[in-house]
Amino acid sequence: MFFQARAASRGFTLIEMMAVVAIIGLMLGVLLPNLSSTQASQLERQGKDLAARIDLARERAIVTSAPHRVWLEVEEGAFRVDWWVDESRAFAIPGEEEDETGMVEAPFQDIPEPISLSAPQTEELEYFPVPMKFGTDSWLDDNTFFEGINTQNGWITEGEVQLVFQIDGSTDYAEIFLEDEWGNSVTVEVQPLLDHARVYRTEED
């Protein structure tokens, strides 16, 4: 009886330990690809959110007849939509209601005339945040950052960048590269005349 008690307390055998290691390996083989896929999907979601802001800036530039920009702070991972107007137009007019995109709902006859960039202005024009949430600073997730932005002026990895949309919706070509701490990467491609920014996963070299 004494011998059997000591034998039972010796712990796992080599075969049992090998079985446990094999089970853990199988579990990791199943879980890790799913985790990587989830991380990549989260990064792609952030890319689509940024693309939506870019599309909004282009749409508002056409509808409001005022140039717009998507402002990005590369190192901070911040971005915002602004429009180039005078101070009196920058803020909501009492009695007008804005929809969820920040567009002012007003009768057709109340839509302002297009801004002429060559005509004299009664007030100085400058960039103001657009109404509602799209004019507030947004940030990428903590584990995500701007890897860099490819513009007509070259590759930018620090400082501020602005993507400007004219009143006809045109802009300069740009590519915005987002990456997360696990090495996943997506690209937001901005075409000069296309209605929508394109988001795609960046293939590793």
WOHUVEN-V319440 format. One record per backbone hydrogen bond with DSSP energy under -1.0 kcal/mol. CO is the residue of the C=O (numbers start at 1). NH is the residue of the N-H. If there is no record, write none. Layout:
# WOHUVEN-V319440
co:CO nh:NH
co:CO nh:NH
This chain:
# WOHUVEN-V319440
co:1 nh:5
co:2 nh:6
co:3 nh:7
co:4 nh:8
co:7 nh:10
co:13 nh:17
co:14 nh:18
co:15 nh:19
co:16 nh:20
co:17 nh:21
co:18 nh:22
co:19 nh:23
co:20 nh:24
co:21 nh:25
co:22 nh:26
co:23 nh:27
co:24 nh:28
co:25 nh:29
co:26 nh:30
co:27 nh:31
co:28 nh:32
co:31 nh:35
co:32 nh:36
co:33 nh:37
co:34 nh:38
co:35 nh:39
co:36 nh:40
co:37 nh:41
co:38 nh:42
co:39 nh:43
co:40 nh:44
co:41 nh:45
co:42 nh:46
co:43 nh:47
co:44 nh:48
co:45 nh:49
co:46 nh:50
co:47 nh:51
co:48 nh:52
co:49 nh:53
co:50 nh:54
co:51 nh:55
co:52 nh:56
co:53 nh:57
co:54 nh:58
co:55 nh:59
co:56 nh:60
co:57 nh:61
co:58 nh:62
co:59 nh:63
co:60 nh:64
co:65 nh:115
co:67 nh:84
co:68 nh:165
co:69 nh:82
co:70 nh:163
co:71 nh:80
co:72 nh:161
co:73 nh:77
co:73 nh:78
co:77 nh:140
co:78 nh:73
co:79 nh:138
co:80 nh:71
co:81 nh:130
co:82 nh:69
co:83 nh:85
co:83 nh:128
co:85 nh:126
co:86 nh:90
co:93 nh:96
co:97 nh:105
co:99 nh:102
co:103 nh:99
co:107 nh:110
co:108 nh:111
co:126 nh:85
co:128 nh:83
co:132 nh:135
co:133 nh:136
co:134 nh:81
co:138 nh:79
co:141 nh:144
co:143 nh:181
co:145 nh:179
co:148 nh:177
co:149 nh:156
co:150 nh:175
co:151 nh:154
co:154 nh:151
co:156 nh:149
co:159 nh:74
co:161 nh:72
co:163 nh:70
co:165 nh:68
co:166 nh:169
co:170 nh:166
co:174 nh:190
co:175 nh:150
co:176 nh:188
co:177 nh:147
co:177 nh:148
co:178 nh:186
co:179 nh:145
co:180 nh:183
co:184 nh:180
co:185 nh:202
co:186 nh:178
co:187 nh:200
co:188 nh:176
co:189 nh:198
co:190 nh:174
co:192 nh:171
co:198 nh:189
co:200 nh:187
